[in-house]
Amino acid sequence: MGSNAAANHPISFKYVTEAMGRGAKLISVDPRFTQTSSKADIYTSLRSGSDIAFLGGMIKYILDNNLIQEKYVKHYTNAPFLVNPEFKLPGDNEGVFSGLVDAKYDKSSWSFQKDASGVIKKAKNLKDPNCVYQLLKKHYSRYNLDIVSRITGTPKEKLLEVYKEYTKTGKVGKAGTIMYAMGWTQHTVGVQNIRTMAIIQLLLGNMGMAGGGVNALRGESNVQGSTDHCLLFHILPGYLKTPKASQPTLAAYDTKYTPKTDEPKSLNWWKNYPKYSASLLRAHYGTGVSLEDAYSYLPKLDDGANYSWLSIFDAMYKGEFTGFFAWGQNPACSGASANKTRQAMTKLDWMVNVNIFDSETGSFWRGPDMDPKKIKTEVFMLPCSASLEKEGSITNSGRWMQWRYKAVDSPGVAMPDGEIITELYYRIKELYEEENGPLKEAITEMTWDYGPKGPNGKIRHLDAHYIAREINGYFLKDTTVKGKLFKKGTLVPSFAYLQDDGSTSSGNWLYCNSYTEKGNMAARRGGKDSSGIGLYSEWAWCWPVNRRIIYNGASVDPDTGKPWDERHPVIFWNGSKWVGDVPDGVAAPGSGRPPFIMRPDGVGGIFGPGRADGPFPEHYEPLECPIEKNIMSPQLINPTIKRWDKEGTGTDVDARATCDPRFPIICSTYRVSEHWQTGLMTRWCPWLAEMQPSMFVEIGVELAKNKEIKNGEIVTVKSIRGQVDAVAIVTNRWKPFNIDGNTVHEVGIPWHYGWVTTKMREYVHGDKKPEVFTFGDSANIITPFIGDPNTMIPESKAFMVNVERKEV
Amino acid sequence: MSEKIKLCDLSKCTGCRACQLACKQWNQLPAKQTFNTGTYQNPPDLQPNTWNIIRFQEISDGNGGVAWLFRHDACMHCTDAACVKVCPSGALYYTKYGTVALDSGKCIGCKECIFACPFEVPKYDPETDKILKCDMCYSRIDNDMEPACVKACPTGALQFGDKDKMLKAAYKRAGELGGDTSVYGDKFVDGTHMVYVLPEKAGIYDKLPEKPRVPLSVIAWKDWLKPLSLLAAGGVIAGSFLHYITHGPKDTSGDGDQVSKGGGE
C-alpha cells in the first residue's frame, strides 16, 4: 500500500518473491492495478487520498475483535498513558482536535497526566476512558465499514478481506510488514498516513520483529544517505536540529533539544544530544576555535520560518533570490506546479546547474513559452561525475551504508561533486580573507581535511576515505572512556564513546562505528548469515552500530526476555548477554526498561502529540478532491496546511480547483521501472527511452468510452494550473470508484518526461540530440503547490484534472 | 551432461524489463525510435536489434477483476529447430548445450528461417541483409556464466541450469501453483531449451502457439523431399555409374545403327 515495489523497487521485490515462496501473503491496495498487484494474493483498490479512512477501519477492526498483541501493547506502547481530560477528539470537535487556532494547534491539551514526581499516569488495564487506548478506540469507532467504504470506494467485503488477512499478524509468532513509498508520503496528510500504519503495527506487536516494521522504500538510491547527512533545511547530520535565531548559545540550543523524562526506567537515548552536537562542531571547525564560537558560526533559522522546497520556489517566483545552485536536481520537472517553478527561475540573476546532462532546468530559459531575449538569468553548467566515476558510499532503505568504487574516469571536464565543492570552498574562503564579510569565520575557520594535504595546506585531491573517517569521528586528545585509553587521533569505535566536552569529533554520530581502527565497515562483503533471519550482519554496515532491526528490544517478552517469535528470534538472552542482532538498548530480562529508547518515555507512540496536525490520524480530503463535503466530519481538508492558493500568501499562479465541474477526474502520479525521477538521466539512455518513449495517461475503459478516447491516441490532461499531452493507455486496471453513491473516475500519469529530449524542440549547435526522442513534458506542470504540514512534501498523488482528446 | 535449459517462470515475472535491457547491453544492440501505442510493450515485437521482449497483456480474471500477464519472449532454442533445418549456409547451428546459436558471418539473408520458425523469432535486418536472434548468450554460457537476462532478473523468474534440474524445478513449481499451470516447451519440437512455467493456459498468451511444430512444408521439404531428392540424385548418379559398369560407355561406332537399320542375316 502506498507503493508499487515490483515496478519501482524491483530488488526489494526479489525478497518479497522469496517470502511468498515460503508462504507469506502479499496484499496490494492501490487505486490502480499495478505490477505489484499482479503478483498479490489479495488486491483491492481505494481512491487516492483515502488511505487514513481505509487504515482507520483496520484499527477499528483490530480493537473490536481484540486482535491486539496485548502484552506488547501494555508494556511497549503509550496505550496505557492517561491523557489530559481537556483533550478533544475530532468526533466531538467539528472534525478537528482541541486547540486549533487559525491554522496551528495549541497542543497544551494534548499532554499526559502526571503524578507528583512527574511520572506519567498509566491505566495498566487499558480501561480508563482517558487512557490512550480508550481514546483510540473512541476515535476510530467512527471508521465503520459503511463510512470507510463510502469514502474510499472500496467494497465492504474487500475491506474485510484485507483486514482479516493482515490482522492475523497480531498473533504471537506471526509478523507482517508494510512497504510504502510516495503513495503515502505525497499527500497533505502524508505523515498521518504513515502514522496510521505505525499504530497498526504497534497494536499488532510488529515493531522490532523479524518480518515486521514500517518500511519506507526510499525514492532514490541515496536519499536515505542524503537525509542522514542533512540535505534538508531543518536538520543537521544525524537528525540533530538546525539551530534557530532564538538559540544564541550552544547551551540554549542543547537545552532546547535534549529531551528530559521522569519515566524512571526509560533510557532516553537522546539525552546524549550534547555529545553529538559538540562532536559535530569539532568535525566542522576542529580544535582551533571554542565550541561556543563554532556554534556561533552555524547559520540560524528564523523562528517559525519554513525553508522547504515549496517556500524556496515561492520566494524565487516573488523575486527574492539573486542566484541559485541547482545541484544534482531538475526542479523544472520535479517541482510541484512546474510552470511556477520555471517562471521562478526567470527571476534569477544567475544559476549554477551542476548535473550530468543538460536538463529542463539548465535550459529553462529556452523552454516552451520562454523568450530568451526577455530573460536575464546567466546559467553556468558545471558537468559532474556520475556515480560510477567516483568512490564513496550510498545508504539504502535498510540504512545499509554500502561502499562503492570508481569504475571509469569522468568524460571531458566533468568532476565529482565533492571536488567542485572543494574548489568553490577554497575560492570563497580566499574572497572572505581578502575582502571580509559578515560572519566570514563560518567559512574561513572551517576545517577541510578531505584528502592528503600539499605544502600549501590545501588538499591535493578529494579522498572519500578521509571524508568517511571524519564522519565516523576521532579522539582529539588522549581520552579514557569506560576505563579504556584512546590515543589522540584514533577513530572513535562508536557513538557510545563520543563526548560533550569537545574531546571528540564526529561528522554524523549515527555513522560513528562505520569507519574504525578495524577499517571501512561499509566496504565489508561478508556473505554469511549467522542470524538465520537474513540479517547478513557482515555485509556492509548499517546504522546505528550495525543494528539491522531497530527497536529489537521489543521483540522479546518484558518479563522473561524470551523472543515473542521463537522460530525467528532477533535477539535472545544466553544467560549473560543478548545475542543475535546488535541488541537495542534492552537491559537484562525483567529489568523493565522500555525498548523504544529514542523516545523520551521509551515506548512506541500510539498517541503522537509531536505532529503538526494531530496526535491521531484523521481522514481529511486532499486539497483538490471530487466531493464537496468530507463524509467523516465537517472539516474538509487538513486544517494545518500552508495555503499558497489563499489571497496574500501565494502568487497569481497558485490556483486550486476542488469539486469543480471543469476538473471532475482525480489524477495521481507515479513511476515506471524504465525511468528515474524526472527522467533527466534515463531519457538520455537510448535503451530506456526505447522501452518507455512517451508521456502517457492510464485511463479506465469506462472513462475512455465516455470521452471517446481510443487506446494509443494523444490526449491532453489539464488541471487549473496547466496541461500536458499524453498517449492514452486505455486499461481495465483503472476502474471507476463509487464514492458515496457517485461514480468518480481516476487516471494516472508518470512524471518522468521533459521537453529537452523531445523531437519538436529547437536544437542548436552544441546541443546533443537524443538517439531516441521522447514525447511529452513533465507531469508536474499540472500538480498542486501544496504540502504536508509536517514535511512540506507536495501532494502529487491526488488532485483534480480533466482529460480530452487532442484537438486535431 | 551439458544440455542446458533457461527456465522462465511467468508466475514470478513482474514485467520490470531488466532482461530486455541486459540483453541489449551484453550484445551491444542499438536502440531504435519507438512510440507508445497504448501499452508498456516496446519495441512492439522482437526485432533485429531486440532479442527478447516482455509482452504485456491484460485479461479478465473471471471475477470482475483484471489480471496482467508478462511474458519474456525470446528464441525457444528447439531441439528439432526448423530454422537450423532450413538454413542453407549453416549460419544457424546447434551447440553442445542444445541451444541454437547464430554465426552471422555465414548468414546470406535468405529469410527461410523466418518462415520456418513456429515462434516467429528470427528477424531480418535489411541494412545488413542478415537475420538476428537470441543465441542464449553463447559467449557467456560457454564460459560458465548464465545468460545476461537470467543474471539481471531480480525475482528469479529466469533461471538457468542443467536440463534435468531445470525440468524438475519446472514441474515442481507447476505442481505448487496448481490450477491451469503447465510446463511449456519440453513436449514440442523434441523439447525446447527455453521452457516456461505458464500460470495460465498456453492459448491465452499473445503470440504463443499452443502446439508449435516444425511446419509441415519444412518437414516435407527437408525431411522427406530433400532426402528423397538427394536419394534420387544419388540414385541417378549410382544408376548411371552402374549402367556404365554393366553396359559400358555409349558405343558411337555404328553397330547400333545397323541393328536398327538392317534386316536380319
Chai-1 contact restraints between the chains, C-beta under 6 A:
chainA,res_idxA,chainB,res_idxB,connection_type,confidence,min_distance_angstrom,max_distance_angstrom,comment,restraint_id
A,A6,B,T14,contact,1.0,0.0,6.0,A-B,restraint_1
A,P10,B,C16,contact,1.0,0.0,6.0,A-B,restraint_2
A,P10,B,P154,contact,1.0,0.0,6.0,A-B,restraint_3
A,I11,B,P154,contact,1.0,0.0,6.0,A-B,restraint_4
A,F13,B,T155,contact,1.0,0.0,6.0,A-B,restraint_5
A,K14,B,P154,contact,1.0,0.0,6.0,A-B,restraint_6
A,K14,B,T155,contact,1.0,0.0,6.0,A-B,restraint_7
A,T17,B,K12,contact,1.0,0.0,6.0,A-B,restraint_8
A,T17,B,T155,contact,1.0,0.0,6.0,A-B,restraint_9
A,F33,B,V66,contact,1.0,0.0,6.0,A-B,restraint_10
A,Q35,B,T14,contact,1.0,0.0,6.0,A-B,restraint_11
A,Q35,B,G15,contact,1.0,0.0,6.0,A-B,restraint_12
A,S38,B,W68,contact,1.0,0.0,6.0,A-B,restraint_13
A,S673,B,C16,contact,1.0,0.0,6.0,A-B,restraint_14
A,S673,B,R17,contact,1.0,0.0,6.0,A-B,restraint_15
A,P686,B,A31,contact,1.0,0.0,6.0,A-B,restraint_16
A,W687,B,L21,contact,1.0,0.0,6.0,A-B,restraint_17
A,W687,B,K24,contact,1.0,0.0,6.0,A-B,restraint_18
A,W687,B,A31,contact,1.0,0.0,6.0,A-B,restraint_19
A,E690,B,A31,contact,1.0,0.0,6.0,A-B,restraint_20
A,E690,B,T34,contact,1.0,0.0,6.0,A-B,restraint_21
A,M691,B,R17,contact,1.0,0.0,6.0,A-B,restraint_22
A,M691,B,N42,contact,1.0,0.0,6.0,A-B,restraint_23
A,P693,B,T34,contact,1.0,0.0,6.0,A-B,restraint_24
A,P693,B,N36,contact,1.0,0.0,6.0,A-B,restraint_25
A,S694,B,N36,contact,1.0,0.0,6.0,A-B,restraint_26
A,F696,B,N36,contact,1.0,0.0,6.0,A-B,restraint_27
A,N711,B,G38,contact,1.0,0.0,6.0,A-B,restraint_28
A,G712,B,T37,contact,1.0,0.0,6.0,A-B,restraint_29
A,G712,B,G38,contact,1.0,0.0,6.0,A-B,restraint_30
A,V727,B,N36,contact,1.0,0.0,6.0,A-B,restraint_31
A,I729,B,G38,contact,1.0,0.0,6.0,A-B,restraint_32
A,N732,B,E58,contact,1.0,0.0,6.0,A-B,restraint_33
A,N732,B,V66,contact,1.0,0.0,6.0,A-B,restraint_34
A,R733,B,V66,contact,1.0,0.0,6.0,A-B,restraint_35
A,V772,B,A31,contact,1.0,0.0,6.0,A-B,restraint_36
A,V772,B,Q33,contact,1.0,0.0,6.0,A-B,restraint_37
